[in-house]
Amino acid sequence: MSYVISDECISCGACESECPTGAISEGSDKYVIDPGKCTECGACGDVCPVGAAKQA
């Protein structure tokens, strides 16, 4: 199951640069993950300072 970014996101962008598949992009109020590109590697969850990137 792919990762998702919860409402706890502070839009710091740390996750976007860590994603090896480019699945993360800046949304209107938080970053979002394209489930079709997510490989469930967990890199985004490892770098998120507030724990907003979680496995769905």
PDB file of N, H, CA, C and O in Angstrom:
ATOM      1  N   MET A   1       0.848  -1.179   0.000  1.00  0.00           N
ATOM      2  CA  MET A   1       0.000   0.000   0.000  1.00  0.00           C
ATOM      3  C   MET A   1       0.892   1.240   0.000  1.00  0.00           C
ATOM      4  O   MET A   1       1.855   1.315   0.763  1.00  0.00           O
ATOM      5  N   SER A   2       0.580   2.186  -0.832  1.00  0.00           N
ATOM      6  H   SER A   2      -0.202   2.125  -1.452  1.00  0.00           H
ATOM      7  CA  SER A   2       1.430   3.368  -0.981  1.00  0.00           C
ATOM      8  C   SER A   2       1.372   4.276   0.247  1.00  0.00           C
ATOM      9  O   SER A   2       0.486   4.160   1.094  1.00  0.00           O
ATOM     10  N   TYR A   3       2.333   5.171   0.311  1.00  0.00           N
ATOM     11  H   TYR A   3       3.053   5.266  -0.377  1.00  0.00           H
ATOM     12  CA  TYR A   3       2.379   6.155   1.386  1.00  0.00           C
ATOM     13  C   TYR A   3       1.447   7.315   1.070  1.00  0.00           C
ATOM     14  O   TYR A   3       1.149   7.592  -0.092  1.00  0.00           O
ATOM     15  N   VAL A   4       0.993   7.986   2.116  1.00  0.00           N
ATOM     16  H   VAL A   4       1.235   7.761   3.060  1.00  0.00           H
ATOM     17  CA  VAL A   4       0.169   9.181   1.986  1.00  0.00           C
ATOM     18  C   VAL A   4       0.738  10.237   2.926  1.00  0.00           C
ATOM     19  O   VAL A   4       1.469   9.916   3.864  1.00  0.00           O
ATOM     20  N   ILE A   5       0.403  11.485   2.673  1.00  0.00           N
ATOM     21  H   ILE A   5      -0.191  11.746   1.911  1.00  0.00           H
ATOM     22  CA  ILE A   5       0.840  12.575   3.537  1.00  0.00           C
ATOM     23  C   ILE A   5      -0.394  13.125   4.231  1.00  0.00           C
ATOM     24  O   ILE A   5      -1.345  13.569   3.588  1.00  0.00           O
ATOM     25  N   SER A   6      -0.358  13.087   5.557  1.00  0.00           N
ATOM     26  H   SER A   6       0.415  12.726   6.079  1.00  0.00           H
ATOM     27  CA  SER A   6      -1.504  13.501   6.357  1.00  0.00           C
ATOM     28  C   SER A   6      -1.570  15.021   6.526  1.00  0.00           C
ATOM     29  O   SER A   6      -0.689  15.752   6.072  1.00  0.00           O
ATOM     30  N   ASP A   7      -2.616  15.468   7.177  1.00  0.00           N
ATOM     31  H   ASP A   7      -3.331  14.874   7.546  1.00  0.00           H
ATOM     32  CA  ASP A   7      -2.816  16.897   7.413  1.00  0.00           C
ATOM     33  C   ASP A   7      -1.780  17.505   8.360  1.00  0.00           C
ATOM     34  O   ASP A   7      -1.732  18.725   8.513  1.00  0.00           O
ATOM     35  N   GLU A   8      -0.955  16.677   8.994  1.00  0.00           N
ATOM     36  H   GLU A   8      -0.995  15.685   8.869  1.00  0.00           H
ATOM     37  CA  GLU A   8       0.109  17.189   9.864  1.00  0.00           C
ATOM     38  C   GLU A   8       1.240  17.824   9.055  1.00  0.00           C
ATOM     39  O   GLU A   8       2.123  18.461   9.630  1.00  0.00           O
ATOM     40  N   CYS A   9       1.225  17.660   7.732  1.00  0.00           N
ATOM     41  H   CYS A   9       0.508  17.143   7.266  1.00  0.00           H
ATOM     42  CA  CYS A   9       2.277  18.184   6.853  1.00  0.00           C
ATOM     43  C   CYS A   9       2.466  19.691   7.069  1.00  0.00           C
ATOM     44  O   CYS A   9       1.506  20.461   7.089  1.00  0.00           O
ATOM     45  N   ILE A  10       3.740  20.086   7.230  1.00  0.00           N
ATOM     46  H   ILE A  10       4.520  19.460   7.214  1.00  0.00           H
ATOM     47  CA  ILE A  10       4.064  21.504   7.423  1.00  0.00           C
ATOM     48  C   ILE A  10       4.655  22.114   6.147  1.00  0.00           C
ATOM     49  O   ILE A  10       5.177  23.228   6.173  1.00  0.00           O
ATOM     50  N   SER A  11       4.573  21.387   5.041  1.00  0.00           N
ATOM     51  H   SER A  11       4.149  20.481   5.020  1.00  0.00           H
ATOM     52  CA  SER A  11       5.045  21.842   3.728  1.00  0.00           C
ATOM     53  C   SER A  11       6.513  22.252   3.721  1.00  0.00           C
ATOM     54  O   SER A  11       6.882  23.249   3.100  1.00  0.00           O
ATOM     55  N   CYS A  12       7.350  21.479   4.414  1.00  0.00           N
ATOM     56  H   CYS A  12       7.050  20.669   4.918  1.00  0.00           H
ATOM     57  CA  CYS A  12       8.780  21.797   4.450  1.00  0.00           C
ATOM     58  C   CYS A  12       9.502  21.326   3.189  1.00  0.00           C
ATOM     59  O   CYS A  12      10.546  21.873   2.835  1.00  0.00           O
ATOM     60  N   GLY A  13       8.951  20.309   2.506  1.00  0.00           N
ATOM     61  H   GLY A  13       8.103  19.865   2.794  1.00  0.00           H
ATOM     62  CA  GLY A  13       9.550  19.819   1.278  1.00  0.00           C
ATOM     63  C   GLY A  13      10.637  18.775   1.443  1.00  0.00           C
ATOM     64  O   GLY A  13      11.213  18.335   0.448  1.00  0.00           O
ATOM     65  N   ALA A  14      10.933  18.366   2.658  1.00  0.00           N
ATOM     66  H   ALA A  14      10.465  18.723   3.466  1.00  0.00           H
ATOM     67  CA  ALA A  14      11.991  17.383   2.885  1.00  0.00           C
ATOM     68  C   ALA A  14      11.719  16.069   2.157  1.00  0.00           C
ATOM     69  O   ALA A  14      12.645  15.434   1.652  1.00  0.00           O
ATOM     70  N   CYS A  15      10.479  15.670   2.104  1.00  0.00           N
ATOM     71  H   CYS A  15       9.727  16.185   2.514  1.00  0.00           H
ATOM     72  CA  CYS A  15      10.115  14.395   1.492  1.00  0.00           C
ATOM     73  C   CYS A  15      10.274  14.409  -0.025  1.00  0.00           C
ATOM     74  O   CYS A  15      10.676  13.407  -0.617  1.00  0.00           O
ATOM     75  N   GLU A  16       9.964  15.527  -0.648  1.00  0.00           N
ATOM     76  H   GLU A  16       9.637  16.340  -0.167  1.00  0.00           H
ATOM     77  CA  GLU A  16       9.987  15.603  -2.111  1.00  0.00           C
ATOM     78  C   GLU A  16      11.361  15.270  -2.670  1.00  0.00           C
ATOM     79  O   GLU A  16      11.472  14.507  -3.629  1.00  0.00           O
ATOM     80  N   SER A  17      12.396  15.829  -2.088  1.00  0.00           N
ATOM     81  H   SER A  17      12.307  16.449  -1.309  1.00  0.00           H
ATOM     82  CA  SER A  17      13.743  15.598  -2.607  1.00  0.00           C
ATOM     83  C   SER A  17      14.260  14.194  -2.297  1.00  0.00           C
ATOM     84  O   SER A  17      15.185  13.726  -2.960  1.00  0.00           O
ATOM     85  N   GLU A  18      13.691  13.522  -1.316  1.00  0.00           N
ATOM     86  H   GLU A  18      12.939  13.902  -0.777  1.00  0.00           H
ATOM     87  CA  GLU A  18      14.122  12.175  -0.946  1.00  0.00           C
ATOM     88  C   GLU A  18      13.456  11.087  -1.772  1.00  0.00           C
ATOM     89  O   GLU A  18      13.954   9.962  -1.807  1.00  0.00           O
ATOM     90  N   CYS A  19      12.351  11.385  -2.432  1.00  0.00           N
ATOM     91  H   CYS A  19      11.947  12.299  -2.403  1.00  0.00           H
ATOM     92  CA  CYS A  19      11.604  10.367  -3.165  1.00  0.00           C
ATOM     93  C   CYS A  19      12.362   9.942  -4.428  1.00  0.00           C
ATOM     94  O   CYS A  19      12.581  10.763  -5.319  1.00  0.00           O
ATOM     95  N   PRO A  20      12.763   8.672  -4.515  1.00  0.00           N
ATOM     96  CA  PRO A  20      13.543   8.221  -5.669  1.00  0.00           C
ATOM     97  C   PRO A  20      12.741   8.100  -6.968  1.00  0.00           C
ATOM     98  O   PRO A  20      13.325   8.017  -8.049  1.00  0.00           O
ATOM     99  N   THR A  21      11.419   8.091  -6.869  1.00  0.00           N
ATOM    100  H   THR A  21      10.944   8.158  -5.991  1.00  0.00           H
ATOM    101  CA  THR A  21      10.593   7.932  -8.068  1.00  0.00           C
ATOM    102  C   THR A  21       9.870   9.203  -8.474  1.00  0.00           C
ATOM    103  O   THR A  21       9.129   9.199  -9.457  1.00  0.00           O
ATOM    104  N   GLY A  22      10.067  10.291  -7.743  1.00  0.00           N
ATOM    105  H   GLY A  22      10.669  10.295  -6.945  1.00  0.00           H
ATOM    106  CA  GLY A  22       9.405  11.551  -8.069  1.00  0.00           C
ATOM    107  C   GLY A  22       7.909  11.522  -7.835  1.00  0.00           C
ATOM    108  O   GLY A  22       7.159  12.223  -8.513  1.00  0.00           O
ATOM    109  N   ALA A  23       7.469  10.715  -6.881  1.00  0.00           N
ATOM    110  H   ALA A  23       8.079  10.145  -6.330  1.00  0.00           H
ATOM    111  CA  ALA A  23       6.037  10.559  -6.612  1.00  0.00           C
ATOM    112  C   ALA A  23       5.462  11.692  -5.773  1.00  0.00           C
ATOM    113  O   ALA A  23       4.242  11.813  -5.664  1.00  0.00           O
ATOM    114  N   ILE A  24       6.309  12.518  -5.182  1.00  0.00           N
ATOM    115  H   ILE A  24       7.300  12.419  -5.271  1.00  0.00           H
ATOM    116  CA  ILE A  24       5.839  13.559  -4.272  1.00  0.00           C
ATOM    117  C   ILE A  24       5.917  14.926  -4.936  1.00  0.00           C
ATOM    118  O   ILE A  24       6.920  15.284  -5.553  1.00  0.00           O
ATOM    119  N   SER A  25       4.833  15.677  -4.794  1.00  0.00           N
ATOM    120  H   SER A  25       4.018  15.386  -4.293  1.00  0.00           H
ATOM    121  CA  SER A  25       4.798  17.027  -5.346  1.00  0.00           C
ATOM    122  C   SER A  25       4.068  17.955  -4.377  1.00  0.00           C
ATOM    123  O   SER A  25       3.328  17.515  -3.497  1.00  0.00           O
ATOM    124  N   GLU A  26       4.300  19.242  -4.567  1.00  0.00           N
ATOM    125  H   GLU A  26       4.901  19.600  -5.282  1.00  0.00           H
ATOM    126  CA  GLU A  26       3.670  20.228  -3.697  1.00  0.00           C
ATOM    127  C   GLU A  26       2.215  20.420  -4.112  1.00  0.00           C
ATOM    128  O   GLU A  26       1.918  20.710  -5.271  1.00  0.00           O
ATOM    129  N   GLY A  27       1.318  20.254  -3.148  1.00  0.00           N
ATOM    130  H   GLY A  27       1.559  20.019  -2.207  1.00  0.00           H
ATOM    131  CA  GLY A  27      -0.100  20.475  -3.399  1.00  0.00           C
ATOM    132  C   GLY A  27      -0.504  21.866  -2.955  1.00  0.00           C
ATOM    133  O   GLY A  27       0.353  22.696  -2.650  1.00  0.00           O
ATOM    134  N   SER A  28      -1.793  22.128  -2.918  1.00  0.00           N
ATOM    135  H   SER A  28      -2.489  21.454  -3.166  1.00  0.00           H
ATOM    136  CA  SER A  28      -2.256  23.467  -2.561  1.00  0.00           C
ATOM    137  C   SER A  28      -2.060  23.797  -1.085  1.00  0.00           C
ATOM    138  O   SER A  28      -1.803  24.952  -0.747  1.00  0.00           O
ATOM    139  N   ASP A  29      -2.176  22.805  -0.199  1.00  0.00           N
ATOM    140  H   ASP A  29      -2.385  21.867  -0.474  1.00  0.00           H
ATOM    141  CA  ASP A  29      -1.994  23.083   1.228  1.00  0.00           C
ATOM    142  C   ASP A  29      -1.037  22.124   1.922  1.00  0.00           C
ATOM    143  O   ASP A  29      -0.703  22.318   3.091  1.00  0.00           O
ATOM    144  N   LYS A  30      -0.596  21.093   1.213  1.00  0.00           N
ATOM    145  H   LYS A  30      -0.867  20.935   0.264  1.00  0.00           H
ATOM    146  CA  LYS A  30       0.378  20.138   1.736  1.00  0.00           C
ATOM    147  C   LYS A  30       0.967  19.375   0.560  1.00  0.00           C
ATOM    148  O   LYS A  30       0.457  19.463  -0.557  1.00  0.00           O
ATOM    149  N   TYR A  31       2.025  18.636   0.801  1.00  0.00           N
ATOM    150  H   TYR A  31       2.439  18.565   1.708  1.00  0.00           H
ATOM    151  CA  TYR A  31       2.607  17.807  -0.246  1.00  0.00           C
ATOM    152  C   TYR A  31       1.718  16.587  -0.460  1.00  0.00           C
ATOM    153  O   TYR A  31       1.022  16.145   0.453  1.00  0.00           O
ATOM    154  N   VAL A  32       1.750  16.049  -1.674  1.00  0.00           N
ATOM    155  H   VAL A  32       2.316  16.408  -2.416  1.00  0.00           H
ATOM    156  CA  VAL A  32       0.922  14.895  -2.012  1.00  0.00           C
ATOM    157  C   VAL A  32       1.781  13.826  -2.690  1.00  0.00           C
ATOM    158  O   VAL A  32       2.798  14.128  -3.315  1.00  0.00           O
ATOM    159  N   ILE A  33       1.348  12.573  -2.549  1.00  0.00           N
ATOM    160  H   ILE A  33       0.522  12.328  -2.041  1.00  0.00           H
ATOM    161  CA  ILE A  33       2.053  11.445  -3.132  1.00  0.00           C
ATOM    162  C   ILE A  33       1.180  10.808  -4.203  1.00  0.00           C
ATOM    163  O   ILE A  33       0.016  10.492  -3.956  1.00  0.00           O
ATOM    164  N   ASP A  34       1.741  10.622  -5.384  1.00  0.00           N
ATOM    165  H   ASP A  34       2.686  10.878  -5.584  1.00  0.00           H
ATOM    166  CA  ASP A  34       1.049   9.940  -6.474  1.00  0.00           C
ATOM    167  C   ASP A  34       1.150   8.435  -6.203  1.00  0.00           C
ATOM    168  O   ASP A  34       2.240   7.870  -6.281  1.00  0.00           O
ATOM    169  N   PRO A  35       0.030   7.784  -5.886  1.00  0.00           N
ATOM    170  CA  PRO A  35       0.083   6.358  -5.542  1.00  0.00           C
ATOM    171  C   PRO A  35       0.553   5.477  -6.696  1.00  0.00           C
ATOM    172  O   PRO A  35       1.051   4.376  -6.464  1.00  0.00           O
ATOM    173  N   GLY A  36       0.404   5.941  -7.926  1.00  0.00           N
ATOM    174  H   GLY A  36      -0.001   6.836  -8.114  1.00  0.00           H
ATOM    175  CA  GLY A  36       0.869   5.183  -9.071  1.00  0.00           C
ATOM    176  C   GLY A  36       2.376   5.162  -9.215  1.00  0.00           C
ATOM    177  O   GLY A  36       2.928   4.272  -9.863  1.00  0.00           O
ATOM    178  N   LYS A  37       3.047   6.137  -8.616  1.00  0.00           N
ATOM    179  H   LYS A  37       2.598   6.860  -8.090  1.00  0.00           H
ATOM    180  CA  LYS A  37       4.512   6.221  -8.683  1.00  0.00           C
ATOM    181  C   LYS A  37       5.183   5.738  -7.400  1.00  0.00           C
ATOM    182  O   LYS A  37       6.371   5.415  -7.413  1.00  0.00           O
ATOM    183  N   CYS A  38       4.450   5.685  -6.303  1.00  0.00           N
ATOM    184  H   CYS A  38       3.485   5.947  -6.293  1.00  0.00           H
ATOM    185  CA  CYS A  38       5.018   5.302  -5.007  1.00  0.00           C
ATOM    186  C   CYS A  38       5.414   3.829  -5.006  1.00  0.00           C
ATOM    187  O   CYS A  38       4.616   2.967  -5.373  1.00  0.00           O
ATOM    188  N   THR A  39       6.652   3.545  -4.592  1.00  0.00           N
ATOM    189  H   THR A  39       7.300   4.246  -4.294  1.00  0.00           H
ATOM    190  CA  THR A  39       7.144   2.173  -4.515  1.00  0.00           C
ATOM    191  C   THR A  39       7.199   1.672  -3.072  1.00  0.00           C
ATOM    192  O   THR A  39       7.741   0.599  -2.807  1.00  0.00           O
ATOM    193  N   GLU A  40       6.646   2.434  -2.153  1.00  0.00           N
ATOM    194  H   GLU A  40       6.205   3.306  -2.368  1.00  0.00           H
ATOM    195  CA  GLU A  40       6.576   2.058  -0.737  1.00  0.00           C
ATOM    196  C   GLU A  40       7.959   1.894  -0.108  1.00  0.00           C
ATOM    197  O   GLU A  40       8.142   1.058   0.777  1.00  0.00           O
ATOM    198  N   CYS A  41       8.930   2.685  -0.559  1.00  0.00           N
ATOM    199  H   CYS A  41       8.781   3.364  -1.278  1.00  0.00           H
ATOM    200  CA  CYS A  41      10.291   2.555  -0.035  1.00  0.00           C
ATOM    201  C   CYS A  41      10.432   3.118   1.376  1.00  0.00           C
ATOM    202  O   CYS A  41      11.306   2.688   2.129  1.00  0.00           O
ATOM    203  N   GLY A  42       9.574   4.081   1.742  1.00  0.00           N
ATOM    204  H   GLY A  42       8.864   4.430   1.131  1.00  0.00           H
ATOM    205  CA  GLY A  42       9.619   4.654   3.080  1.00  0.00           C
ATOM    206  C   GLY A  42      10.579   5.810   3.266  1.00  0.00           C
ATOM    207  O   GLY A  42      10.714   6.320   4.378  1.00  0.00           O
ATOM    208  N   ALA A  43      11.253   6.237   2.205  1.00  0.00           N
ATOM    209  H   ALA A  43      11.144   5.822   1.302  1.00  0.00           H
ATOM    210  CA  ALA A  43      12.214   7.336   2.321  1.00  0.00           C
ATOM    211  C   ALA A  43      11.539   8.605   2.823  1.00  0.00           C
ATOM    212  O   ALA A  43      12.122   9.342   3.618  1.00  0.00           O
ATOM    213  N   CYS A  44      10.326   8.867   2.369  1.00  0.00           N
ATOM    214  H   CYS A  44       9.852   8.268   1.722  1.00  0.00           H
ATOM    215  CA  CYS A  44       9.604  10.073   2.786  1.00  0.00           C
ATOM    216  C   CYS A  44       9.294  10.039   4.280  1.00  0.00           C
ATOM    217  O   CYS A  44       9.430  11.048   4.971  1.00  0.00           O
ATOM    218  N   GLY A  45       8.883   8.893   4.765  1.00  0.00           N
ATOM    219  H   GLY A  45       8.772   8.073   4.203  1.00  0.00           H
ATOM    220  CA  GLY A  45       8.577   8.762   6.184  1.00  0.00           C
ATOM    221  C   GLY A  45       9.800   8.913   7.064  1.00  0.00           C
ATOM    222  O   GLY A  45       9.714   9.418   8.184  1.00  0.00           O
ATOM    223  N   ASP A  46      10.947   8.470   6.551  1.00  0.00           N
ATOM    224  H   ASP A  46      11.017   8.060   5.641  1.00  0.00           H
ATOM    225  CA  ASP A  46      12.194   8.565   7.316  1.00  0.00           C
ATOM    226  C   ASP A  46      12.660  10.001   7.509  1.00  0.00           C
ATOM    227  O   ASP A  46      13.280  10.313   8.526  1.00  0.00           O
ATOM    228  N   VAL A  47      12.372  10.888   6.547  1.00  0.00           N
ATOM    229  H   VAL A  47      11.869  10.635   5.721  1.00  0.00           H
ATOM    230  CA  VAL A  47      12.868  12.260   6.638  1.00  0.00           C
ATOM    231  C   VAL A  47      11.836  13.273   7.130  1.00  0.00           C
ATOM    232  O   VAL A  47      12.192  14.408   7.446  1.00  0.00           O
ATOM    233  N   CYS A  48      10.583  12.884   7.199  1.00  0.00           N
ATOM    234  H   CYS A  48      10.295  11.961   6.942  1.00  0.00           H
ATOM    235  CA  CYS A  48       9.540  13.849   7.613  1.00  0.00           C
ATOM    236  C   CYS A  48       9.716  14.226   9.087  1.00  0.00           C
ATOM    237  O   CYS A  48       9.688  13.356   9.958  1.00  0.00           O
ATOM    238  N   PRO A  49       9.900  15.526   9.366  1.00  0.00           N
ATOM    239  CA  PRO A  49      10.154  15.941  10.743  1.00  0.00           C
ATOM    240  C   PRO A  49       8.914  15.875  11.650  1.00  0.00           C
ATOM    241  O   PRO A  49       9.039  15.921  12.874  1.00  0.00           O
ATOM    242  N   VAL A  50       7.743  15.770  11.064  1.00  0.00           N
ATOM    243  H   VAL A  50       7.641  15.733  10.070  1.00  0.00           H
ATOM    244  CA  VAL A  50       6.522  15.718  11.884  1.00  0.00           C
ATOM    245  C   VAL A  50       5.763  14.405  11.725  1.00  0.00           C
ATOM    246  O   VAL A  50       4.668  14.259  12.269  1.00  0.00           O
ATOM    247  N   GLY A  51       6.317  13.460  10.999  1.00  0.00           N
ATOM    248  H   GLY A  51       7.206  13.579  10.556  1.00  0.00           H
ATOM    249  CA  GLY A  51       5.680  12.151  10.824  1.00  0.00           C
ATOM    250  C   GLY A  51       4.431  12.162   9.979  1.00  0.00           C
ATOM    251  O   GLY A  51       3.544  11.332  10.178  1.00  0.00           O
ATOM    252  N   ALA A  52       4.339  13.094   9.028  1.00  0.00           N
ATOM    253  H   ALA A  52       5.060  13.768   8.866  1.00  0.00           H
ATOM    254  CA  ALA A  52       3.137  13.203   8.210  1.00  0.00           C
ATOM    255  C   ALA A  52       3.088  12.180   7.073  1.00  0.00           C
ATOM    256  O   ALA A  52       2.002  11.859   6.591  1.00  0.00           O
ATOM    257  N   ALA A  53       4.227  11.667   6.639  1.00  0.00           N
ATOM    258  H   ALA A  53       5.109  11.927   7.031  1.00  0.00           H
ATOM    259  CA  ALA A  53       4.268  10.669   5.574  1.00  0.00           C
ATOM    260  C   ALA A  53       4.143   9.290   6.202  1.00  0.00           C
ATOM    261  O   ALA A  53       5.019   8.846   6.945  1.00  0.00           O
ATOM    262  N   LYS A  54       3.036   8.622   5.889  1.00  0.00           N
ATOM    263  H   LYS A  54       2.325   8.982   5.286  1.00  0.00           H
ATOM    264  CA  LYS A  54       2.733   7.338   6.519  1.00  0.00           C
ATOM    265  C   LYS A  54       2.220   6.356   5.479  1.00  0.00           C
ATOM    266  O   LYS A  54       1.665   6.745   4.451  1.00  0.00           O
ATOM    267  N   GLN A  55       2.418   5.076   5.765  1.00  0.00           N
ATOM    268  H   GLN A  55       2.869   4.759   6.600  1.00  0.00           H
ATOM    269  CA  GLN A  55       1.873   4.062   4.878  1.00  0.00           C
ATOM    270  C   GLN A  55       0.362   4.017   5.053  1.00  0.00           C
ATOM    271  O   GLN A  55      -0.139   3.967   6.176  1.00  0.00           O
ATOM    272  N   ALA A  56      -0.363   4.036   3.936  1.00  0.00           N
ATOM    273  H   ALA A  56       0.044   4.077   3.023  1.00  0.00           H
ATOM    274  CA  ALA A  56      -1.821   4.062   3.974  1.00  0.00           C
ATOM    275  C   ALA A  56      -2.404   2.723   4.398  1.00  0.00           C
ATOM    276  O   ALA A  56      -3.623   2.579   4.481  1.00  0.00           O
TER     277      ALA A  56
END
